[in-house]
Every structure is written in C-alpha cells, then in structure tokens.
C-alpha cells in the first residue's frame, strides 16, 4: 500500500468515527462509491445523500463523501 492510500485510510477512519458519534443509526456499509474515470468519483450515502468530485482513490472518495454528509448536517464546517 502506498503512502497516499494509507493516509486516506487514516482520514476515513476519523470521518467514520464522527459519523458513528453523531449518527449511531447510520449503517456505514450501506454507503458506496463509484469511479467514473481519472479522478472523478461519486459517493452515495444515507438518506439518498450524494457527493461527486475529485478523489485520489476509493478511500479518499469515501472520506470526502462522509465529510460532505457531516457538513450538510451541520456537524463540521
């Protein structure tokens, strides 16, 4: 595993800890990502939440998706 992937996994662990803390009923495994091409990704989360944008890998896309979800709920800014 390269350094970038390892770093993205660490970030994702922090984000999912925040999701668990603030939304304990959310099933993290129900969220999913889709890779279009290049660095374009989608994240599909709870309650039909959707994020799309640039990410380095699936871990990065999940992290950015969860952080966008938390921002939409007012947990982070």
N, C-alpha and C positions, 0 to 999 in steps of 0.2 A: 504494500500500500504506500502510495507516495505521500509526501508531507501535506499537500493541499487536501487530499481526501481525508487524512487523519484529522486535520484542523476542522474541516467541515463536519465531520462526525462529532467532534467535541462541541461545536456550536449547536448542532442539532440536539445533543443531549441536554444542553442548557435550555433550549427553547421548549423541548418536550416536558422538562421539569416545570417550567412556568405554566404550560397548558394543564398539566396534571394538578398543579396547585390551585389554579383559578377555575378550572372546568373539569372536576374529577369525573363527571359522567361522560366526557368525550372519549370515544374509542379511537385511540391514536392509529391503530392498524386499519381503520376504515378510510383513512386519508390515503391518497395516491398521487403519483406524479406521472407525467407523460412527456417524453422527449421528442420534440419535432425534428430539429436538425441544428447543427452547430451548437450554440449555447442557449437556444430557446427552449424553455421548459414551461409546463403547466403544473399547478398544484390544485388538487380538488380535496377540500376538507369537509368538516361537519356543516350541516345546515346549508348545503349547496354553496359553501364558500369557495371562491375561485381566485387564484392568483396566476399571473403569467409574466414571464420576464426572463432575464439573462441569469444563468447559473452555470457554475463550473462542472457540476455533477449532480447526481440524484440527491445526495445528502445536502448539498448546498440548496437545491430547489426545495426540498422539504423544510429546511431551516427558514428560508426566505418566505415560504408559504405560511408556516406556522407563525412567524413573526408578523406577517401581514394580517393574519387572522387575529392575533393578540392586539395589534394596533386597531383593528376595526372594532374590537370590543372595549377599547379604552384602557387596556392593561398596560401597554407600553406606548411610548410616543416616538 
